[in-house]
Amino acid sequence: MIRRDYIVRMIEEFFQALSQIQAYKQGQLWQEADAALDEQFQKLIGADAEAATRLSDTELLALVIKGTPTLAVRDKTMILSTLLKEAGDVAVAQDRLEPGRSCYLKGLHLLLDTLGRGEDFERPDFVPKVELFVQALAGEALPLATQARLMEHYERTAQFAKAEDALFTLLEAEPKNVDLLRFGIAFYERLESQTDARLEAGNLPRAELKAALADLRERC
C-alpha cells in the first residue's frame, strides 16, 4: 500500500507540474517553460533537459531505475517519456530543431519499450500516444532501429498496414538484406493466422498479405 501511495502521489505531483508547463507553452513563455522542464528533469533523473538529450536511451532508463522502487519504474519511465515530448515541443517552438528531434526520439523509444513489455496496465491519460511522437517526427526519415520498434508495436496492436509500412521502409533501406527479407516473410506468415475480419480491421486484406508474402519469398 505504501508503494502504491508513493506512485499515486508521484503521478499527481507530476500532473500538476505538467499542467503548468503546458500553460507556459500555450502562452509562449518559453523561458519559463524551459525552467519548469529543467526542474522536472532534475527531480526525475538528476539532470536537466539539455543533458537528457545527450544521454542514450539506456542511460536515461538507468537513471530512472536508480533508487526507484521496482513497482514505480514503469510509471517513472512514462513520466520521462512525457517530459521528453514536452521538451521537444518547447525546443522546436524555439527553432532548436535538432534537440527537439532528439527529445522526440528518446521519448518515443522509452514509450515503445514500456508498451512492449506485455504488461497489463492502465496508461495515464497525460502520457502521449505513439502517434503523437510519430507526427512530431514527420518530415525526416526515422532511424531503422526506430522503424523496427514501431513495426513491432503496430503488429502487437493490430495496426497491420502501419506495421507493413514500417517493414517497407526497412526493406527500401536494405533491399538485398536476406535476413531482413526473412524477417519480413516471418511477419506475413504470422499474420496468416489472423482472421479475415481482423486483417481488414488492420487495413491489410488477406489478398494484399498473400501478394506481399509471395513477393518477398521470390526476392529471398
N, CA and C of each residue as an Amber inpcrd file, in Angstrom:
protein
   660
   0.8330000  -1.2050000   0.0000000   0.0000000   0.0000000   0.0000000
   0.8680000   1.2550000   0.0000000   1.9700000   1.2160000   0.7810000
   2.8470000   2.3730000   0.8490000   3.4300000   2.6720000  -0.5300000
   3.8540000   1.6190000  -1.2380000   4.4300000   1.8170000  -2.5660000
   3.3900000   2.3530000  -3.5320000   2.1610000   1.8620000  -3.4390000
   1.0980000   2.3370000  -4.3190000   0.7950000   3.8030000  -4.0470000
   0.7750000   4.1760000  -2.7610000   0.5430000   5.5700000  -2.4070000
   1.6600000   6.4540000  -2.9600000   2.8740000   5.9420000  -2.9390000
   4.0220000   6.6740000  -3.4810000   3.8260000   6.9550000  -4.9680000
   3.3620000   5.9450000  -5.7010000   3.1510000   6.1030000  -7.1340000
   2.0340000   7.1050000  -7.4140000   0.9240000   6.9790000  -6.6830000
  -0.2060000   7.8960000  -6.8810000   0.2240000   9.3300000  -6.6000000
   0.9590000   9.5360000  -5.5260000   1.4220000  10.8840000  -5.1830000
   2.3820000  11.4200000  -6.2450000   3.2730000  10.5640000  -6.7300000
   4.2210000  10.9640000  -7.7610000   3.4940000  11.4130000  -9.0320000
   2.4840000  10.6490000  -9.4430000   1.7320000  10.9760000 -10.6510000
   0.9410000  12.2630000 -10.4630000   0.3420000  12.4370000  -9.2940000
  -0.4270000  13.6530000  -9.0410000   0.4700000  14.8880000  -9.0650000
   1.6440000  14.7850000  -8.4540000   2.5710000  15.9210000  -8.4380000
   3.0650000  16.2370000  -9.8470000   3.3400000  15.1780000 -10.6240000
   3.8030000  15.4220000 -11.9860000   2.7030000  16.0460000 -12.8330000
   1.4760000  15.5890000 -12.6530000   0.3720000  16.1360000 -13.4390000
   0.2230000  17.6370000 -13.1920000   0.3990000  18.0580000 -11.9650000
   0.3260000  19.4900000 -11.6600000   1.4470000  20.2480000 -12.3630000
   2.6540000  19.6960000 -12.3280000   3.7820000  20.3360000 -12.9960000
   3.5770000  20.3620000 -14.5020000   3.0400000  19.2700000 -15.0470000
   2.7890000  19.1880000 -16.4860000   1.7640000  20.2320000 -16.9180000
   0.7400000  20.4260000 -16.1240000  -0.2770000  21.4320000 -16.4410000
   0.3420000  22.8190000 -16.5090000   1.2910000  23.0910000 -15.6120000
   1.9660000  24.3880000 -15.6200000   2.8400000  24.5420000 -16.8600000
   3.5690000  23.4820000 -17.2150000   4.4160000  23.5120000 -18.4200000
   3.5700000  23.7670000 -19.6590000   2.4450000  23.0960000 -19.7480000
   1.5780000  23.2690000 -20.9200000   0.9550000  24.6550000 -20.9570000
   0.7110000  25.2400000 -19.7850000   0.2200000  26.6180000 -19.7450000
   1.2900000  27.5780000 -20.2570000   2.5360000  27.3470000 -19.8780000
   3.6330000  28.1680000 -20.3940000   3.7370000  28.0290000 -21.9140000
   3.5900000  26.7980000 -22.4040000   3.6270000  26.5690000 -23.8550000
   2.5240000  27.3560000 -24.5590000   1.3290000  27.2600000 -24.0200000
   0.1980000  27.9400000 -24.6420000   0.4070000  29.4540000 -24.6680000
   1.0280000  29.9810000 -23.6250000   1.2930000  31.4130000 -23.5660000
   2.5980000  31.8140000 -24.2270000   3.2950000  30.8440000 -24.8260000
   4.5770000  31.0660000 -25.4880000   5.6040000  31.6820000 -24.5380000
   5.5480000  31.2780000 -23.2950000   6.5070000  31.7230000 -22.2830000
   7.6360000  30.6910000 -22.2410000   8.5160000  30.7590000 -23.2270000
   9.4890000  29.6940000 -23.4300000  10.5330000  29.6230000 -22.3250000
  10.9720000  30.7560000 -21.8290000  11.9660000  30.7440000 -20.7550000
  11.4060000  30.0620000 -19.5090000  10.1640000  30.3870000 -19.1830000
   9.5230000  29.7670000 -18.0290000   9.3010000  28.2730000 -18.2610000
   8.9330000  27.9170000 -19.5000000   8.7280000  26.5010000 -19.8220000
  10.0290000  25.7210000 -19.6940000  11.1240000  26.3050000 -20.1990000
  12.4300000  25.6400000 -20.0830000  12.8080000  25.4390000 -18.6220000
  12.5780000  26.4500000 -17.8040000  12.9320000  26.3470000 -16.3860000
  12.0970000  25.2740000 -15.6910000  10.8050000  25.2260000 -16.0090000
   9.9330000  24.2140000 -15.4060000  10.3230000  22.8150000 -15.8490000
  10.6850000  22.6670000 -17.1130000  11.1220000  21.3640000 -17.6220000
  12.4090000  20.9240000 -16.9300000  13.3710000  21.8480000 -16.8140000
  14.6270000  21.5060000 -16.1430000  14.3720000  21.0330000 -14.7160000
  13.4730000  21.6950000 -14.0370000  13.1530000  21.3140000 -12.6520000
  12.6080000  19.8950000 -12.5890000  11.7250000  19.5490000 -13.5220000
  11.1350000  18.2030000 -13.5190000  12.1500000  17.1430000 -13.9400000
  13.0080000  17.4650000 -14.9040000  14.0500000  16.5100000 -15.2860000
  15.0030000  16.2670000 -14.1160000  15.3990000  17.3450000 -13.4340000
  16.2870000  17.1910000 -12.2840000  15.6430000  16.3220000 -11.2110000
  14.3750000  16.5430000 -10.9920000  13.6510000  15.7770000  -9.9750000
  13.5660000  14.3020000 -10.3420000  13.4270000  14.0290000 -11.6380000
  13.1980000  12.6560000 -12.0970000  14.4900000  11.8780000 -12.2890000
  15.4910000  12.5020000 -12.9460000  16.7120000  11.7610000 -13.2900000
  17.9950000  12.4310000 -12.8200000  17.8800000  13.5860000 -12.1530000
  19.0770000  14.2560000 -11.6530000  19.8820000  14.9600000 -12.7090000
  19.2660000  15.3040000 -13.8280000  19.9350000  16.0180000 -14.9170000
  18.9160000  16.9160000 -15.5940000  19.3960000  18.0340000 -16.1750000
  18.4540000  18.9400000 -16.8230000  18.0870000  18.4510000 -18.2160000
  17.2130000  19.1940000 -18.8920000  16.7030000  18.7630000 -20.2010000
  17.8190000  18.6550000 -21.2270000  18.7370000  19.6190000 -21.2300000
  19.8300000  19.5960000 -22.2080000  20.6990000  18.3660000 -22.0280000
  20.9960000  18.0490000 -20.7760000  21.8050000  16.8510000 -20.5030000
  21.0650000  15.5920000 -20.9270000  19.7510000  15.5710000 -20.7380000
  18.9530000  14.3970000 -21.1050000  19.0350000  14.1120000 -22.5950000
  19.1160000  15.1580000 -23.4110000  19.1780000  14.9510000 -24.8670000
  20.4980000  14.3090000 -25.2870000  21.5170000  14.4100000 -24.4260000
  22.8190000  13.8360000 -24.7740000  22.9750000  12.4000000 -24.2880000
  22.0360000  11.9460000 -23.4600000  22.1160000  10.5900000 -22.9220000
  21.4370000   9.5990000 -23.8490000  21.9210000   8.3750000 -23.8480000
  21.2940000   7.3140000 -24.6370000  20.0300000   6.8410000 -23.9460000
  19.2160000   6.0810000 -24.6750000  18.0010000   5.5090000 -24.0800000
  18.3500000   4.6680000 -22.8540000  19.4040000   3.8830000 -22.9720000
  19.8190000   3.0060000 -21.8710000  20.2470000   3.8100000 -20.6570000
  20.9900000   4.8940000 -20.9030000  21.4480000   5.7370000 -19.7990000
  20.2710000   6.4230000 -19.1060000  19.3060000   6.8770000 -19.8970000
  18.1230000   7.5060000 -19.3160000  17.3550000   6.5180000 -18.4410000
  17.1890000   5.3080000 -18.9560000  16.4550000   4.2940000 -18.2010000
  17.2000000   3.9260000 -16.9230000  18.5350000   3.8920000 -16.9920000
  19.3280000   3.5780000 -15.8030000  19.1280000   4.6400000 -14.7240000
  19.0080000   5.9010000 -15.1400000  18.7810000   6.9740000 -14.1710000
  17.3810000   6.8850000 -13.5660000  16.4210000   6.4350000 -14.3660000
  15.0590000   6.2460000 -13.8560000  15.0460000   5.1380000 -12.7990000
  15.7390000   4.0570000 -13.0900000  15.7370000   2.8910000 -12.2060000
  16.4780000   3.1640000 -10.9020000  17.5350000   3.9760000 -10.9750000
  18.3890000   4.2190000  -9.8040000  17.5810000   4.7730000  -8.6270000
  17.5740000   4.0340000  -7.5480000  16.9090000   4.4760000  -6.3360000
  15.3930000   4.4730000  -6.3970000  14.8150000   3.8380000  -7.4330000
  13.3520000   3.8180000  -7.6000000  12.7910000   2.4580000  -7.2160000
  11.7410000   2.4080000  -6.4070000  11.0920000   1.1160000  -6.1310000
  10.6720000   0.4470000  -7.4320000  10.8250000  -0.8530000  -7.5000000
  10.5510000  -1.5890000  -8.7390000   9.1550000  -1.2940000  -9.2810000
   8.1730000  -1.2170000  -8.4120000   6.7950000  -1.0010000  -8.8580000
   6.5940000   0.3710000  -9.4940000   7.5160000   1.2970000  -9.2480000
   7.3550000   2.6560000  -9.7670000   8.1430000   2.9050000 -11.0480000
   8.9800000   1.9550000 -11.4610000   9.8460000   2.1780000 -12.6220000
   9.0270000   2.4360000 -13.8840000   8.0040000   1.6380000 -14.1080000
   7.1840000   1.8200000 -15.3130000   6.5510000   3.2060000 -15.3440000
   5.9880000   3.6440000 -14.2310000   5.3250000   4.9430000 -14.1970000
   6.3310000   6.0740000 -14.3700000   7.5050000   5.9560000 -13.7620000
   8.5180000   6.9920000 -13.9210000   9.0220000   7.0390000 -15.3550000
   9.0930000   5.8780000 -15.9960000   9.5140000   5.8530000 -17.3990000
   8.5040000   6.5640000 -18.2800000   7.2200000   6.3560000 -18.0180000
   6.1930000   7.0430000 -18.8010000   6.1950000   8.5450000 -18.5260000
   6.4780000   8.9270000 -17.2850000   6.6040000  10.3460000 -16.9670000
   7.7800000  10.9450000 -17.7340000   8.8900000  10.2230000 -17.7860000
  10.0510000  10.7090000 -18.5340000   9.7430000  10.8310000 -20.0150000
   9.0280000   9.8620000 -20.5630000   8.6290000   9.9280000 -21.9700000
   7.7800000  11.1720000 -22.2250000   6.8690000  11.4620000 -21.3050000
   6.0170000  12.6460000 -21.4260000   6.8380000  13.9220000 -21.3430000
   7.7800000  13.9670000 -20.4110000   8.6470000  15.1390000 -20.2810000
   9.4500000  15.3750000 -21.5550000   9.9430000  14.3090000 -22.1540000
  10.7260000  14.4310000 -23.3820000   9.8700000  14.9740000 -24.5260000
   8.6090000  14.5630000 -24.5890000   7.7040000  15.1050000 -25.6100000
   7.5050000  16.6030000 -25.3920000   7.2800000  17.0180000 -24.1540000
   7.1030000  18.4360000 -23.8520000   8.3780000  19.2170000 -24.1590000
   9.5130000  18.6630000 -23.7870000  10.7910000  19.3360000 -24.0600000
  11.0270000  19.4650000 -25.5610000  10.6360000  18.4390000 -26.3090000
  10.7470000  18.5100000 -27.7620000   9.8830000  19.6140000 -28.3340000
   8.6520000  19.7230000 -27.8340000   7.7460000  20.7700000 -28.3120000
   8.3150000  22.1620000 -28.0510000   8.8340000  22.3550000 -26.8420000
   9.3710000  23.6680000 -26.4680000  10.6160000  23.9910000 -27.2850000
  11.4750000  22.9990000 -27.5030000  12.6840000  23.2260000 -28.3040000
  12.3330000  23.5710000 -29.7430000  11.4370000  22.8230000 -30.3510000
  11.0480000  23.0650000 -31.7460000  10.3880000  24.4350000 -31.8920000
   9.5860000  24.8260000 -30.9180000   8.9230000  26.1280000 -30.9680000
   9.9360000  27.2700000 -30.9540000  11.1440000  26.9890000 -30.4480000
  12.2030000  28.0000000 -30.4120000  13.2440000  27.7680000 -31.5110000
  12.8440000  26.9640000 -32.5170000  13.7170000  26.6700000 -33.6640000
  14.9780000  25.9100000 -33.2720000  14.9380000  25.2230000 -32.1690000
  16.0300000  24.3200000 -31.8070000  15.6210000  22.9210000 -32.2570000
  15.7280000  22.7250000 -33.5650000  15.1280000  21.5360000 -34.1770000
  15.8590000  20.2460000 -33.8170000  17.1770000  20.2670000 -33.7890000
  17.9150000  19.0350000 -33.5210000  17.7030000  18.5400000 -32.0950000
  17.8230000  19.4120000 -31.0790000  17.5000000  18.9450000 -29.7270000
  16.0520000  18.4890000 -29.6010000  15.1460000  19.1810000 -30.3100000
  13.7380000  18.7810000 -30.2600000  13.5370000  17.3960000 -30.8160000
  14.1690000  17.1240000 -31.9550000  14.0430000  15.7980000 -32.5710000
  14.6420000  14.7240000 -31.6570000  15.7550000  15.0470000 -31.0090000
  16.3800000  14.0940000 -30.1040000  15.4390000  13.7590000 -28.9480000
  14.7580000  14.7650000 -28.4200000  13.7920000  14.5320000 -27.3360000
  12.6510000  13.6440000 -27.8090000  12.1430000  13.9330000 -28.9890000
  11.0380000  13.1270000 -29.5240000  11.4470000  11.6670000 -29.6850000
  12.6320000  11.4400000 -30.2560000  13.0850000  10.0670000 -30.4950000
  13.2550000   9.3120000 -29.1760000  13.9010000   9.9420000 -28.2160000
  14.1340000   9.2690000 -26.9380000  12.8130000   8.9970000 -26.2220000
  11.9060000   9.9640000 -26.2800000  10.6010000   9.7580000 -25.6570000
   9.8250000   8.6330000 -26.3130000   9.8900000   8.5820000 -27.6350000
   9.2070000   7.5110000 -28.3720000   9.7940000   6.1570000 -28.0230000
  11.1160000   6.0650000 -27.9860000  11.7570000   4.7900000 -27.6770000
  11.3730000   4.2960000 -26.2820000  11.3910000   5.1990000 -25.3060000
  11.0310000   4.7990000 -23.9450000   9.5840000   4.3330000 -23.8670000
   8.7020000   5.0410000 -24.5840000   7.2910000   4.6560000 -24.5780000
   7.0900000   3.3030000 -25.2520000   7.7260000   3.0910000 -26.4040000
   7.5860000   1.8160000 -27.1130000   8.1240000   0.6590000 -26.2700000
   9.2340000   0.8880000 -25.6100000   9.8070000  -0.1740000 -24.7700000
   8.8700000  -0.5160000 -23.6150000   8.2600000   0.5150000 -23.0220000
   7.3360000   0.2840000 -21.9070000   6.1020000  -0.4710000 -22.3750000
   5.5250000  -0.0310000 -23.4940000   4.3270000  -0.6950000 -24.0230000
   4.6260000  -2.1020000 -24.5070000   5.8720000  -2.3400000 -24.9200000
   6.2300000  -3.6420000 -25.4800000   6.5200000  -4.7210000 -24.4780000
   6.4500000  -4.4030000 -23.2010000   6.7620000  -5.4150000 -22.1830000
   5.6240000  -6.3870000 -21.9480000   4.4810000  -6.1130000 -22.5470000
   3.3610000  -7.0400000 -22.4420000   2.6510000  -7.0160000 -21.1130000
   2.9190000  -6.0090000 -20.2960000   2.2590000  -5.9230000 -19.0020000
   0.8730000  -5.3210000 -19.1630000  -0.0410000  -5.7780000 -18.3500000
  -1.4110000  -5.2630000 -18.3760000  -1.4980000  -4.1010000 -17.3910000
  -1.5790000  -2.8920000 -17.9080000  -1.6460000  -1.7280000 -17.0350000
  -2.4340000  -0.6200000 -17.7240000  -2.8870000   0.3190000 -16.9200000
  -3.6520000   1.4430000 -17.4430000  -2.7120000   2.6200000 -17.6680000
  -2.5880000   3.0380000 -18.9170000  -1.6990000   4.1450000 -19.2370000
  -2.3320000   5.4610000 -18.8090000  -1.6160000   6.2700000 -17.9960000
  -2.1800000   7.5630000 -17.5900000  -2.5480000   8.4090000 -18.8070000
  -3.6250000   9.1680000 -18.6950000  -4.1150000   9.9600000 -19.8220000
  -3.1080000  10.9960000 -20.2990000  -2.2460000  11.4590000 -19.3950000
  -1.3170000  12.5170000 -19.8030000  -0.1650000  12.0030000 -20.6550000
   0.0340000  10.7010000 -20.7050000   1.1430000  10.1460000 -21.4940000
   0.8110000  10.2430000 -22.9860000   1.6720000  10.8600000 -23.7950000
   1.3800000  10.9820000 -25.2350000   1.2570000   9.6110000 -25.8970000
   0.3720000   9.5210000 -26.8690000   0.2460000   8.2870000 -27.6420000
   1.4110000   8.1890000 -28.6320000   1.6700000   6.9790000 -29.0820000
   2.7590000   6.7410000 -30.0220000   2.6240000   7.6390000 -31.2500000
   1.3960000   7.7890000 -31.7530000   1.2020000   8.5550000 -32.9800000
   1.5630000  10.0260000 -32.8120000   1.4410000  10.5640000 -31.6070000
   1.8310000  11.9560000 -31.3910000   3.3310000  12.1330000 -31.5920000
   4.0970000  11.1700000 -31.1290000   5.5430000  11.2120000 -31.3690000
   5.8410000  11.0600000 -32.8560000   5.1720000  10.1210000 -33.5010000
   5.4110000   9.8840000 -34.9340000   5.0880000  11.1420000 -35.7370000
   3.9780000  11.7900000 -35.4180000   3.6090000  13.0240000 -36.1130000
   4.6340000  14.1250000 -35.8720000   5.1480000  14.2070000 -34.6450000
   6.1470000  15.2270000 -34.3260000   7.4400000  14.9950000 -35.0950000
   7.7160000  13.7490000 -35.4250000   8.9450000  13.3940000 -36.1450000
   8.7540000  13.3460000 -37.6580000   7.5560000  13.6630000 -38.1220000
   7.2780000  13.6110000 -39.5650000   8.1560000  14.6220000 -40.3040000
   8.5030000  14.2640000 -41.5360000   9.2960000  15.1760000 -42.3560000
  10.7320000  14.7260000 -42.5130000  11.2110000  13.8880000 -41.6210000
  12.5580000  13.3450000 -41.7140000  12.5110000  11.8400000 -41.4970000
  13.4200000  11.1550000 -42.1740000  13.4460000   9.6930000 -42.0590000
  13.8120000   9.2730000 -40.6430000  13.0880000   8.3030000 -40.1330000
  13.3860000   7.7820000 -38.8070000  14.5240000   6.7700000 -38.8910000
  15.3220000   6.6400000 -37.8390000  16.3530000   5.5970000 -37.8200000
  15.7270000   4.2220000 -38.0180000  16.4670000   3.3310000 -38.6350000
  15.9270000   1.9920000 -38.9050000  15.5570000   1.2620000 -37.6110000
  16.3430000   1.4880000 -36.5650000  16.0210000   0.8410000 -35.2890000
  14.6710000   1.3170000 -34.7610000  14.3610000   2.5890000 -34.9950000
  13.0650000   3.1230000 -34.5710000  11.9440000   2.5110000 -35.4010000
  12.1690000   2.3820000 -36.7090000  11.1710000   1.7630000 -37.5770000
  10.8990000   0.3300000 -37.1320000  11.9410000  -0.3920000 -36.7460000
  11.7610000  -1.7790000 -36.2940000  10.9170000  -1.8250000 -35.0170000
  11.1600000  -0.8870000 -34.1070000  10.3640000  -0.8380000 -32.8730000
   8.9150000  -0.4850000 -33.1820000   8.7240000   0.4440000 -34.1090000
   7.3630000   0.8180000 -34.4900000   6.6410000  -0.3540000 -35.1370000
   7.3440000  -1.0810000 -35.9840000   6.7320000  -2.2360000 -36.6430000
   6.2400000  -3.2400000 -35.6100000   7.0650000  -3.5160000 -34.6220000
   6.6740000  -4.4460000 -33.5590000   5.4380000  -3.9280000 -32.8200000
   5.4260000  -2.6340000 -32.5110000   4.2890000  -2.0360000 -31.8100000
   3.0120000  -2.1290000 -32.6420000   3.1100000  -1.7910000 -33.9230000
   1.9190000  -1.8060000 -34.7730000   1.3760000  -3.2180000 -34.9570000
   2.2740000  -4.1920000 -35.0690000   1.7900000  -5.5740000 -35.1830000
   1.1110000  -6.0030000 -33.8910000   1.6990000  -5.6670000 -32.7620000
   1.1480000  -6.0690000 -31.4740000  -0.2200000  -5.4500000 -31.2330000
  -0.4360000  -4.2380000 -31.7730000  -1.7090000  -3.5290000 -31.5710000
  -2.6440000  -3.6810000 -32.7680000  -2.3490000  -4.6490000 -33.6450000
  -3.2110000  -4.9980000 -34.7860000  -3.3680000  -3.8590000 -35.7830000
  -2.3680000  -2.9820000 -35.8660000  -2.3390000  -1.9530000 -36.9050000
  -1.4370000  -2.4790000 -38.0320000  -1.9580000  -3.4670000 -38.7400000
  -1.1190000  -4.2520000 -39.6450000  -0.5970000  -3.4570000 -40.8330000
  -1.3960000  -2.5560000 -41.3780000  -0.9370000  -1.7610000 -42.5140000
   0.2260000  -0.8600000 -42.1030000   0.1450000  -0.2960000 -40.9160000
   1.2390000   0.5520000 -40.4350000   2.4860000  -0.2790000 -40.1710000
   2.3000000  -1.4960000 -39.6750000   3.4390000  -2.3900000 -39.4800000
   4.0860000  -2.7080000 -40.8240000   3.2590000  -2.9260000 -41.8310000
   3.7760000  -3.2020000 -43.1670000   4.5280000  -1.9960000 -43.7210000
   4.0150000  -0.7900000 -43.4840000   4.7100000   0.4190000 -43.9420000
   6.0950000   0.5240000 -43.3120000   6.1800000   0.2060000 -42.0250000
   7.4750000   0.2380000 -41.3460000   8.4120000  -0.8110000 -41.9410000
   7.8730000  -1.9910000 -42.2570000   8.6750000  -3.0370000 -42.8880000
   9.1850000  -2.5760000 -44.2450000   8.3330000  -1.9490000 -45.0420000
   8.7360000  -1.4660000 -46.3570000   9.8720000  -0.4490000 -46.2390000
   9.8090000   0.3980000 -45.2200000  10.8800000   1.3770000 -45.0110000
  12.2030000   0.6720000 -44.7380000  12.1640000  -0.3880000 -43.9530000
  13.3680000  -1.1610000 -43.6710000  13.9000000  -1.8230000 -44.9390000
  12.9840000  -2.3990000 -45.7240000  13.3990000  -3.1020000 -46.9400000
  13.9280000  -2.1420000 -48.0010000  13.3690000  -0.9400000 -48.0630000
  13.8680000   0.0490000 -49.0180000  15.2890000   0.4760000 -48.6780000
  15.5960000   0.4910000 -47.3860000  16.9390000   0.8800000 -46.9570000
  17.9650000  -0.2150000 -47.2490000  17.5290000  -1.4700000 -47.1510000
  18.4410000  -2.5950000 -47.3890000  17.7220000  -3.6640000 -48.2110000
  17.4820000  -3.3930000 -49.4960000  16.6660000  -4.2870000 -50.3250000
  17.2670000  -5.6750000 -50.5540000  18.5740000  -5.8260000 -50.3800000
  19.2130000  -7.1150000 -50.6370000  19.6280000  -7.8360000 -49.3560000
  19.1550000  -7.3400000 -48.2450000  19.4840000  -7.9500000 -46.9590000
  18.6150000  -9.2010000 -46.7800000  19.2190000 -10.3740000 -46.9030000
  18.4610000 -11.6260000 -46.8480000  17.8130000 -11.8300000 -45.4800000
  18.5300000 -11.4870000 -44.4230000  17.9590000 -11.6420000 -43.0790000
  16.7250000 -10.7610000 -42.9180000  16.7710000  -9.5790000 -43.4920000
  15.6280000  -8.6700000 -43.4000000  14.4610000  -9.1860000 -44.2360000
  14.7640000  -9.7760000 -45.3880000  13.7080000 -10.3850000 -46.2020000
  13.0360000 -11.5280000 -45.4420000  13.8260000 -12.3400000 -44.7820000
  13.2710000 -13.4400000 -43.9880000  12.4560000 -12.9050000 -42.8130000
  12.9200000 -11.8040000 -42.2440000  12.1810000 -11.1430000 -41.1680000
  10.7990000 -10.7170000 -41.6680000  10.7710000 -10.1560000 -42.8770000
   9.5010000  -9.7470000 -43.4680000   8.6060000 -10.9340000 -43.7710000
   9.1870000 -12.0050000 -44.2660000   8.4140000 -13.2210000 -44.5510000
   7.7810000 -13.7550000 -43.2710000   8.5580000 -13.7790000 -42.1940000
   8.0360000 -14.2660000 -40.9060000   6.8790000 -13.3900000 -40.4280000
   6.9810000 -12.0970000 -40.6780000   5.9070000 -11.1690000 -40.3040000
   4.6070000 -11.5390000 -41.0150000   4.6820000 -11.7070000 -42.3290000
   3.4720000 -12.0480000 -43.0870000   2.9500000 -13.4440000 -42.7260000
   3.8560000 -14.3700000 -42.4670000   3.4180000 -15.7100000 -42.0780000
   2.6850000 -15.6860000 -40.7320000   3.1370000 -14.8340000 -39.8380000
   2.4140000 -14.7010000 -38.5640000   1.0020000 -14.1650000 -38.8050000
   0.8930000 -13.2020000 -39.7150000  -0.4050000 -12.5890000 -39.9690000
  -1.3730000 -13.5410000 -40.6650000  -0.8450000 -14.5630000 -41.3170000
  -1.7210000 -15.5240000 -41.9980000  -2.6750000 -16.2120000 -41.0160000
  -2.2910000 -16.2890000 -39.7550000  -3.1390000 -16.9500000 -38.7650000
  -4.2750000 -16.0450000 -38.2760000  -4.2370000 -14.7670000 -38.6480000
  -5.2990000 -13.8390000 -38.2350000  -6.5690000 -14.0890000 -39.0670000
  -7.6950000 -13.7580000 -38.4880000  -8.9530000 -13.8940000 -39.2270000
  -9.0490000 -12.8080000 -40.2920000  -9.8760000 -13.0530000 -41.3000000
 -10.0820000 -12.0530000 -42.3430000 -10.6010000 -10.7430000 -41.7530000
 -11.4910000 -10.8580000 -40.7750000 -12.0670000  -9.6530000 -40.1690000
 -10.9950000  -8.8330000 -39.4530000 -10.1070000  -9.5200000 -38.7630000
  -9.0480000  -8.8010000 -38.0410000  -8.0650000  -8.1650000 -39.0130000
  -7.7600000  -8.8560000 -40.0940000  -6.8770000  -8.2800000 -41.1130000
  -7.5090000  -7.0520000 -41.7520000  -8.7870000  -7.1400000 -42.0440000
  -9.4970000  -5.9950000 -42.6330000  -9.4850000  -4.8180000 -41.6660000
  -9.7000000  -5.1130000 -40.3910000  -9.7050000  -4.0430000 -39.3940000
  -8.3370000  -3.3850000 -39.2860000  -7.2970000  -4.1610000 -39.5560000
  -5.9350000  -3.6310000 -39.5390000  -5.4970000  -3.0660000 -40.8730000
  -6.4520000  -2.9480000 -41.8230000  -6.2050000  -2.3610000 -43.1530000
  -5.1850000  -3.1280000 -43.9880000  -5.1420000  -4.4410000 -43.7720000
  -4.2770000  -5.2800000 -44.5980000  -5.0720000  -6.5250000 -45.0100000
  -5.8820000  -6.4190000 -46.0620000  -6.6930000  -7.5590000 -46.5140000
  -5.8180000  -8.7650000 -46.8380000  -6.4040000  -9.9440000 -46.7340000
  -5.6340000 -11.1660000 -46.9490000  -5.0180000 -11.2250000 -48.3440000
  -5.7220000 -10.7290000 -49.3540000  -5.1840000 -10.7560000 -50.7180000
  -3.8840000  -9.9570000 -50.8030000  -3.8460000  -8.8050000 -50.1630000
  -2.6230000  -7.9860000 -50.1530000  -1.5180000  -8.6760000 -49.3690000
  -1.8910000  -9.3070000 -48.2710000  -0.9170000 -10.0460000 -47.4710000
  -0.2620000 -11.1440000 -48.3030000  -1.0990000 -11.9410000 -48.9910000
  -0.5680000 -13.0500000 -49.7860000   0.3280000 -12.5490000 -50.9150000
  -0.0560000 -11.4490000 -51.5460000   0.7430000 -10.8950000 -52.6420000
   2.1010000 -10.4240000 -52.1230000   2.0980000  -9.7400000 -50.9970000
   3.3430000  -9.2510000 -50.4240000   4.2350000 -10.4120000 -49.9780000
   3.6320000 -11.4360000 -49.3920000   4.3830000 -12.5970000 -48.9490000
   5.0220000 -13.3120000 -50.1340000   4.2790000 -13.4720000 -51.2150000
   4.8080000 -14.1270000 -52.4100000   5.9660000 -13.3240000 -52.9890000
   5.8540000 -11.9950000 -52.9710000   6.9130000 -11.1370000 -53.4970000
   8.1990000 -11.3010000 -52.6820000   8.0770000 -11.3060000 -51.3550000
   9.2670000 -11.4430000 -50.5260000   9.9000000 -12.8230000 -50.6780000
   9.0610000 -13.8420000 -50.7940000   9.6190000 -15.1940000 -50.9830000
  10.3730000 -15.2780000 -52.2930000   9.8780000 -14.6390000 -53.3070000
  10.5640000 -14.6490000 -54.6030000  11.8890000 -13.8900000 -54.5160000
  11.8590000 -12.7710000 -53.8340000  13.0770000 -11.9680000 -53.6990000
  14.1230000 -12.6710000 -52.8420000  13.6630000 -13.4500000 -51.8750000
  14.5760000 -14.1490000 -50.9700000  15.1930000 -15.3810000 -51.6390000
